[in-house]
Amino acid sequence: MKTQLLLFPIAAALFYALSVIFAKIASKKGSVSPTSMLAATNLAIMFVFLPFVFLSSDIDFTHIWRPAIVGLFFALGNYATFLCAKYGQVSLMTPIMGVKILFVFATASALSGILPSAEVFLSGVICAIAVFIMGYDKELLCGSSKIGKTLALALSTCFFYAVCDVLVQQLSGKYSPCVFLGLTSVFLAISSAPAVPKMFREFLAGGKTTLIAVLSAAFMATESTFMFIALANNLDAGLCNIVYNIRGVMSVVLVYFMSGAYPELEHLSRSSAGRRLLGSFMILGAIALVVF
C-alpha cells in the first residue's frame, strides 16, 4: 500500500512541473498576467477543497484565524511561484524548489529555539553547490539578471511555502485535516479577490492563451489534490517530499523537449540540461540525507 501511495507525489510532481511550464507560456504571450493566473489557481484550489467544510457538521469559528494565517503564506508562495514562472527560468526554478524542505527545518528550528542538525547544514551546502552548478553558464558569468531573479523568487517561494507547512503543523490541531485545508483554501481565494475582475477581462480577451492559463490552474489544483491524498493516507512526509522533488528532474526534461514547440520557454543545450539534471539529483540526495 505504501509503495502504491508513492505514485501520488510522483503524479503531483508531474502536474506541478506542467503547471509552471504552462504558466510561463501563458505569461510570455502577454495577454494573461501572473496575478490573473494566480487568481484562477487559488479559485480552482478552493473549489476542490471547500466541499470538506460543508461536509463537516461542527466547525469552531473561534479559531478561524489559524487557517487565515496559513492561507496568507500559501497565497504568498503561490504569488512568488507565478512571478518566477514569468520572469525566471523554469528549468532552474523548479529544481531549486527542492530546497524548500531545508527551509521547513530551519523555520521549525527558529520557532522552537533548537539549532538545525549537522545534517541540515551539510545538506544546505550541497544544495548551494547544486544551485551553482545548475546556473553556471556564460549568463551567470556575465551577471545575468534573469538567473538572479530566478534565484531570488524561487527561494522566496521556498520560504513562504516552508512557513506555511510549519504553521499547518502548529495551528491545525483545532480542526480535522480536511476541514483545515478547506478553510485555508477559502482564505487563499479571498487573498486573490482584488485580481478576479482583471482575471475575467484577460481571460475573455486571451483566446488560446486563456486555455493555457486555465490548464496551468487546473494542473496546480490537481497537484495539491494528489499531495493531500498521499499525506492524508499517512505516507511519511519526509519520503513524500523526496519523491515529490523529482519535479525538478521532470521540469528540466519537459523544458528540454518542449522548448522547440514553445519559444516562450528558454532553450536548453545538452550541456545546460545535463548540469541542471545533475543539480536536481544533488538536491534530491541532500534532502534524503536530512530525512533519513
Secondary structure as GFF3:
##gff-version 3
##sequence-region A 1 292
A	DSSP	alpha_helix	2	5	.	.	.	ID=ss1
A	DSSP	alpha_helix	7	29	.	.	.	ID=ss2
A	DSSP	alpha_helix	34	49	.	.	.	ID=ss3
A	DSSP	alpha_helix	51	55	.	.	.	ID=ss4
A	DSSP	three_ten_helix	61	63	.	.	.	ID=ss5
A	DSSP	alpha_helix	65	87	.	.	.	ID=ss6
A	DSSP	alpha_helix	90	96	.	.	.	ID=ss7
A	DSSP	three_ten_helix	97	99	.	.	.	ID=ss8
A	DSSP	alpha_helix	100	112	.	.	.	ID=ss9
A	DSSP	alpha_helix	118	135	.	.	.	ID=ss10
A	DSSP	alpha_helix	138	141	.	.	.	ID=ss11
A	DSSP	alpha_helix	145	171	.	.	.	ID=ss12
A	DSSP	three_ten_helix	172	174	.	.	.	ID=ss13
A	DSSP	alpha_helix	177	191	.	.	.	ID=ss14
A	DSSP	three_ten_helix	193	195	.	.	.	ID=ss15
A	DSSP	alpha_helix	196	205	.	.	.	ID=ss16
A	DSSP	alpha_helix	208	232	.	.	.	ID=ss17
A	DSSP	alpha_helix	237	244	.	.	.	ID=ss18
A	DSSP	alpha_helix	247	258	.	.	.	ID=ss19
A	DSSP	alpha_helix	270	291	.	.	.	ID=ss20
###
